[in-house]
Amino acid sequence: MTTDTVVLYSAGWCGDCRRAKSWLTTNAIPFTEIDVENDPESRAIAMALAEGRRTIPVLLLPGGGVLVEPTNAELATALG
């Protein structure tokens, strides 16, 4: 699976998701946010990208890379 921009699989209640979204916004990284809380199909995609783990945020990067629960430093390395 590949994308032209970052895709952020998240949920409103998730602190790590809010942090990742804030980092992307602050660093002017364009992204599409997909809320997995009430969307079973999107939740299944996020789980598949995270190799079966039920954890968020999951970020699908341009070119097909995946980050699962990345720190700000990991985001900077992958996207900076």
Backbone hydrogen bonds, N-H to C=O, Kabsch-Sander energy under -0.5 kcal/mol:
donor,donor_aa,acceptor,acceptor_aa,energy
6,V,30,P,-1.2
7,V,60,L,-2.4
8,L,6,V,-0.5
8,L,32,T,-3.2
9,Y,7,V,-0.6
9,Y,58,V,-3.1
10,S,8,L,-0.6
10,S,34,I,-2.7
14,C,11,A,-1.6
15,G,13,W,-0.6
18,R,14,C,-2.1
19,R,15,G,-2.3
20,A,16,D,-2.4
21,K,17,C,-2.7
22,S,18,R,-2.4
23,W,19,R,-2.5
24,L,20,A,-2.6
25,T,21,K,-2.5
26,T,22,S,-3.0
27,N,23,W,-2.1
28,A,25,T,-1.6
29,I,24,L,-2.9
32,T,6,V,-2.5
34,I,8,L,-3.2
35,D,33,E,-0.5
36,V,10,S,-3.0
36,V,34,I,-0.6
37,E,10,S,-0.5
39,D,36,V,-0.7
43,R,39,D,-2.5
44,A,40,P,-2.2
45,I,41,E,-1.8
46,A,42,S,-2.6
47,M,43,R,-2.4
48,A,44,A,-2.3
49,L,45,I,-2.6
50,A,46,A,-1.8
51,E,48,A,-1.6
52,G,47,M,-3.2
53,R,50,A,-1.3
55,T,53,R,-0.9
58,V,9,Y,-1.7
59,L,67,L,-3.0
60,L,7,V,-2.6
60,L,58,V,-0.5
61,L,59,L,-0.6
61,L,65,G,-3.5
63,G,3,T,-1.0
64,G,61,L,-2.6
67,L,59,L,-2.3
69,E,57,P,-3.2
69,E,67,L,-0.5
75,L,71,T,-2.2
76,A,72,N,-2.5
77,T,73,A,-2.2
78,A,74,E,-2.3
79,L,75,L,-2.7
80,G,76,A,-2.3
